[in-house]
Amino acid sequence: MSKIRNGLLSVALAAITLVTAGCKAENVEFVRSTSSSGTYESKLFEVKAELGSDWTFLSDDELAKANNIDKMDDENIKKALDKNELFMDMMMAKETGTNITIMIPNVKDGNTAILSEKLYAEANLEGVKSTDANAKVSTVKFGGKDHSAIRIKNEKNGIEFSQCLVFVKRGQYIGMFTFTCLSESELDETMGKFVALS
Protein backbone atom coordinates (compact mmCIF):
# COMPACT_ATOMS: atom_id res chain seq x y z
CA MET A 1 0.00 0.00 0.00
CA SER A 2 2.93 2.34 0.67
CA LYS A 3 4.08 1.89 -2.95
CA ILE A 4 0.64 2.95 -4.15
CA ARG A 5 0.62 5.97 -1.85
CA ASN A 6 4.12 6.95 -3.00
CA GLY A 7 2.98 6.60 -6.60
CA LEU A 8 0.04 8.87 -5.90
CA LEU A 9 2.25 11.43 -4.19
CA SER A 10 4.59 11.54 -7.16
CA VAL A 11 1.82 12.19 -9.68
CA ALA A 12 -0.25 14.59 -7.59
CA LEU A 13 1.89 17.52 -8.65
CA ALA A 14 2.05 16.27 -12.22
CA ALA A 15 -1.72 16.25 -12.31
CA ILE A 16 -2.03 19.92 -11.43
CA THR A 17 0.28 20.92 -14.25
CA LEU A 18 -2.19 19.74 -16.87
CA VAL A 19 -3.52 22.49 -19.08
CA THR A 20 -7.29 22.42 -19.28
CA ALA A 21 -9.94 24.62 -20.77
CA GLY A 22 -12.72 26.20 -18.75
CA CYS A 23 -13.23 28.59 -15.90
CA LYS A 24 -11.95 28.39 -12.39
CA ALA A 25 -14.35 27.05 -9.82
CA GLU A 26 -15.79 29.38 -7.23
CA ASN A 27 -13.67 29.47 -4.09
CA VAL A 28 -15.14 27.81 -1.02
CA GLU A 29 -14.00 28.14 2.58
CA PHE A 30 -11.97 25.25 3.96
CA VAL A 31 -13.64 23.38 6.81
CA ARG A 32 -11.81 20.36 8.19
CA SER A 33 -13.50 17.02 8.70
CA THR A 34 -14.77 15.99 12.12
CA SER A 35 -15.26 12.67 13.87
CA SER A 36 -17.20 11.62 16.94
CA SER A 37 -18.24 8.20 18.29
CA GLY A 38 -17.60 6.38 15.02
CA THR A 39 -19.19 9.08 12.85
CA TYR A 40 -17.31 10.96 10.12
CA GLU A 41 -18.51 14.27 8.66
CA SER A 42 -17.12 16.63 6.03
CA LYS A 43 -18.90 19.93 5.51
CA LEU A 44 -16.36 20.79 2.82
CA PHE A 45 -17.14 17.73 0.69
CA GLU A 46 -20.75 17.44 1.91
CA VAL A 47 -20.64 13.81 3.03
CA LYS A 48 -21.02 11.90 6.29
CA ALA A 49 -20.75 8.28 7.41
CA GLU A 50 -21.90 6.30 10.43
CA LEU A 51 -18.97 3.88 10.58
CA GLY A 52 -19.44 2.38 14.04
CA SER A 53 -17.55 1.83 17.26
CA ASP A 54 -15.08 -0.63 15.69
CA TRP A 55 -13.40 2.22 13.79
CA THR A 56 -10.49 4.21 15.27
CA PHE A 57 -9.82 7.76 14.06
CA LEU A 58 -6.43 9.47 14.14
CA SER A 59 -6.19 12.08 16.89
CA ASP A 60 -5.38 15.73 16.19
CA ASP A 61 -1.83 15.13 17.45
CA GLU A 62 -1.40 12.21 15.05
CA LEU A 63 -2.82 14.21 12.13
CA ALA A 64 -0.54 17.15 12.96
CA LYS A 65 2.47 14.82 12.93
CA ALA A 66 1.37 13.27 9.61
CA ASN A 67 1.08 16.76 8.12
CA ASN A 68 4.37 17.98 9.64
CA ILE A 69 2.71 20.85 11.50
CA ASP A 70 2.68 21.83 15.18
CA LYS A 71 -1.04 21.40 15.71
CA MET A 72 -4.30 21.10 13.82
CA ASP A 73 -5.48 24.69 14.14
CA ASP A 74 -6.64 27.05 11.37
CA GLU A 75 -3.29 28.80 10.97
CA ASN A 76 -1.21 25.63 10.72
CA ILE A 77 -3.76 23.87 8.49
CA LYS A 78 -3.66 26.80 6.03
CA LYS A 79 0.13 26.56 5.92
CA ALA A 80 -0.07 22.82 5.28
CA LEU A 81 -2.67 23.22 2.53
CA ASP A 82 -0.40 25.77 0.81
CA LYS A 83 2.89 23.92 1.34
CA ASN A 84 2.35 20.16 1.42
CA GLU A 85 1.90 18.11 -1.74
CA LEU A 86 -0.99 16.39 0.02
CA PHE A 87 -2.76 17.35 3.25
CA MET A 88 -4.18 14.50 5.37
CA ASP A 89 -7.60 15.68 6.50
CA MET A 90 -8.59 12.44 8.25
CA MET A 91 -7.70 8.78 8.59
CA MET A 92 -9.68 5.99 10.23
CA ALA A 93 -9.16 2.24 10.46
CA LYS A 94 -10.45 -1.06 11.82
CA GLU A 95 -8.34 -3.74 13.51
CA THR A 96 -8.79 -5.92 10.40
CA GLY A 97 -6.68 -3.47 8.38
CA THR A 98 -9.60 -1.86 6.55
CA ASN A 99 -8.93 1.87 6.43
CA ILE A 100 -10.01 5.16 4.91
CA THR A 101 -7.73 8.13 4.27
CA ILE A 102 -8.89 11.55 3.11
CA MET A 103 -6.17 13.62 1.41
CA ILE A 104 -6.40 17.09 -0.14
CA PRO A 105 -3.85 18.17 -2.79
CA ASN A 106 -2.04 21.49 -2.58
CA VAL A 107 -4.29 24.39 -3.63
CA LYS A 108 -1.88 27.34 -3.48
CA ASP A 109 -1.31 27.62 -7.24
CA GLY A 110 -5.03 27.37 -7.98
CA ASN A 111 -4.76 24.59 -10.57
CA THR A 112 -6.94 22.19 -8.58
CA ALA A 113 -9.77 24.64 -9.21
CA ILE A 114 -9.39 24.11 -12.97
CA LEU A 115 -9.03 20.32 -13.08
CA SER A 116 -12.09 18.12 -13.23
CA GLU A 117 -12.42 15.00 -11.08
CA LYS A 118 -11.97 12.85 -14.18
CA LEU A 119 -8.73 14.55 -15.26
CA TYR A 120 -7.36 14.25 -11.75
CA ALA A 121 -8.27 10.56 -11.63
CA GLU A 122 -6.68 9.92 -15.03
CA ALA A 123 -3.45 11.66 -13.98
CA ASN A 124 -3.29 9.60 -10.77
CA LEU A 125 -3.99 6.38 -12.67
CA GLU A 126 -0.52 6.46 -14.23
CA GLY A 127 1.06 6.52 -10.76
CA VAL A 128 -1.11 3.64 -9.58
CA LYS A 129 -0.26 1.54 -12.65
CA SER A 130 3.45 2.10 -12.00
CA THR A 131 3.02 -0.02 -8.85
CA ASP A 132 1.82 -3.00 -10.93
CA ALA A 133 -1.67 -2.72 -9.47
CA ASN A 134 -4.68 -3.74 -11.56
CA ALA A 135 -6.42 -0.37 -11.77
CA LYS A 136 -8.95 1.50 -13.89
CA VAL A 137 -10.81 4.81 -13.85
CA SER A 138 -14.54 4.49 -13.32
CA THR A 139 -17.53 6.39 -11.98
CA VAL A 140 -18.92 5.50 -8.57
CA LYS A 141 -21.90 6.62 -6.53
CA PHE A 142 -20.53 8.32 -3.41
CA GLY A 143 -22.44 10.51 -1.00
CA GLY A 144 -25.46 10.32 -3.27
CA LYS A 145 -23.64 11.67 -6.35
CA ASP A 146 -21.55 10.32 -9.22
CA HIS A 147 -17.80 10.88 -8.83
CA SER A 148 -14.70 9.84 -10.73
CA ALA A 149 -12.71 7.09 -9.05
CA ILE A 150 -9.89 4.60 -9.48
CA ARG A 151 -10.71 1.01 -8.54
CA ILE A 152 -7.68 -1.11 -7.67
CA LYS A 153 -6.99 -4.78 -7.03
CA ASN A 154 -3.60 -5.49 -5.55
CA GLU A 155 -1.60 -7.92 -3.45
CA LYS A 156 1.00 -7.48 -0.73
CA ASN A 157 2.82 -10.25 1.13
CA GLY A 158 0.41 -12.80 -0.31
CA ILE A 159 -2.68 -10.90 0.86
CA GLU A 160 -5.09 -9.61 -1.77
CA PHE A 161 -6.91 -6.36 -1.14
CA SER A 162 -9.22 -3.97 -2.94
CA GLN A 163 -8.98 -0.20 -3.04
CA CYS A 164 -11.00 2.66 -4.40
CA LEU A 165 -9.81 6.26 -4.69
CA VAL A 166 -12.84 8.53 -4.95
CA PHE A 167 -12.25 12.09 -6.16
CA VAL A 168 -14.68 14.68 -4.81
CA LYS A 169 -14.35 18.22 -6.17
CA ARG A 170 -15.77 21.24 -4.39
CA GLY A 171 -14.67 24.72 -5.36
CA GLN A 172 -10.89 24.86 -5.48
CA TYR A 173 -10.52 21.65 -3.45
CA ILE A 174 -10.32 18.02 -4.54
CA GLY A 175 -10.79 15.43 -1.83
CA MET A 176 -9.11 12.06 -2.40
CA PHE A 177 -11.03 9.47 -0.38
CA THR A 178 -8.96 6.27 -0.37
CA PHE A 179 -10.71 3.10 0.79
CA THR A 180 -8.64 -0.05 1.44
CA CYS A 181 -10.50 -3.29 2.21
CA LEU A 182 -9.82 -7.02 2.12
CA SER A 183 -12.60 -7.75 -0.40
CA GLU A 184 -14.70 -6.08 -3.09
CA SER A 185 -17.87 -6.68 -1.06
CA GLU A 186 -16.43 -4.99 2.04
CA LEU A 187 -15.19 -2.13 -0.14
CA ASP A 188 -18.66 -1.53 -1.60
CA GLU A 189 -20.28 -1.84 1.82
CA THR A 190 -17.86 0.67 3.40
CA MET A 191 -18.21 3.18 0.57
CA GLY A 192 -21.98 2.80 0.75
CA LYS A 193 -21.97 4.18 4.30
CA PHE A 194 -21.04 7.60 2.95
CA VAL A 195 -24.19 9.63 2.32
CA ALA A 196 -24.97 13.23 1.43
CA LEU A 197 -24.68 15.68 4.31
CA SER A 198 -28.16 17.06 4.89
N, C-alpha and C positions, 0 to 999 in steps of 0.2 A: 504493500500500500504506500510505503514511503517513496518508492520509485514513481508511482503514479502522481503523488503529490508534488514531487520534484519536477516531473514533466510538466505538470500544470503551472507550477511557479515559473518555469522557464519560458512558457509560451504566453503567459498572462500579459507581459509587456509587449510581446510581438503582436498580440491581438489588438491592442489599442493603437498600434501604428497603422492599421489598415485605413485606407482612404475610402470613405463612403459618401454617397450623396444623401441629401436630406438636411433637415433642420435639427438644431440641438433641442434636446428635450427640456422641458421646463424644470428649473431647479426645485428640489424639494428639500426640506430640512431633515438632517440626519437624526434619527431616534434609534438608540440601540435596543437590541432585543432584551426581553426579560424572561425570567423563569421563576416558577414558584410551585412547590408541591407536585412536581412531575408535569407541569404545564409550561409550554413554550408559547411566546407571543412576540410578533414583530409588527409594530405599527408602520414601520418603514415599508416593508414588503407585503403588508396587509394579509398576514396569515397567522394562524394559531394551531396548536396541537395539544391534545390531552394525551400525553405519552404514558403516564402511570408512575407508580412509586418505585418500579424496578429500574428506572432511568436515573443516572447521576449526571449532574450538570457541572461544568467547570466553574470554580469560584471566581470572583473578580480578581483575586490575587493571581490565580493561575492564568486567567485571560490576559492580565497585564504582563505577566512574564512571557507568554506566548507572543505577544505583540511588541515586546521589548520597550515597554513604557513603565513609568513609575506606578501609576494606578489608573483604574478605569473611570476617570472623570472626563467632563466635556473637553477641557483644554488638551489633555493628553491624547484623547481619542481623535480629536481633530488633527493633531500632529501626526498620529499614526496613519490616519486616512490619507494624508497628504504625502507621507514619506514612504511608508511600507509598500512593497509590491502587492501584498495581500494583507488585509486586516481581518483577524479572526473575531467575528461578532459573537459567536457562541459555539460550544461543542458539548454534546451529551452522548452518553454511552450506557450500554447494559453490560452485565458481567459476561455475557456470552460473546462479546466482541462486537456486536452490532453497535454502530455509532452514526452520528449525524454531525457534520461540521458546516457552519455557515461562514463563508469568507466573502469579503468585499474588496474588489480590486481598487487600486489607487485611482483617485478621481481628480487629482490636482490639475492635470493638463486638460481636463474636460473631454477627452476622447471617448470615455465610457458613455457620455451623453449622446454621442453620435451613433455608436454601434448598436445594432439590433441584437436581441437575444440569439437569433440564429447565427449571425456572423461571429459572435463571441463563442458560441458552441463549436462552430466549424474550425475556428482558430485553435481552440483547446483540444480538438480531436486529434490534431497532428501530434501534440505532446503525449496524449494518452496512447496513441498507436506506437510511439517510440518505445514504450515499455512492454511491447509484445502483447498487450491486452487485446481481447476481442471486443471492439467498441464500434458504436455507430451513433450518429445524430438522429434523434427522433423528436416527436412531440408528445408530451405527457400532460395529463390533467393533474394540476397541482393547485391546491387552494381554491378550487372551483373554476380555474381558468386554464387555457392551453398555454404551455410554455415549452421553449426549446430545451432539449436535454441530451446528454450522452449516456447511453446505457452500456455497461461494461460487464464482461465476464472475465474473471482472472483467477489465478492460482498462486498461492504462496506457501512454501514448505509442505506441499502436498494437500493443502486445504483449498478447496474451491470457494469463491465468494462472488457475490453480485454487487455491483455499484450502479448508482445513478446520480449524475450531476445535473441538477435542475437549475436553469438560469432564469432569474426573475428580475426584470428591469423595472425600475421606478425612478422617473426623473433622470438625474445624472448618475444614479447608482445601479449596479448590477450585483444581485446577490447570487452566490454560487452555493447552493444547498447540496452537499455531498452525502449521500446515503450509502452505507456499507453494511451488507447483511450476508448471512450464510446461505441464503436461498432466494430464488426469484419470488417465491410466494411471500416470504417475510419482507422482502424489499417492497413489493406492491402494498402489503398490509401496512407497513410503516409509513410509506408515502401517503397512503390513503387517510391517515390520521390528520393530515394538514388540511385545514379548511379555511375558507375566507373569513377574515376578521370582520365581525359585524359591529 
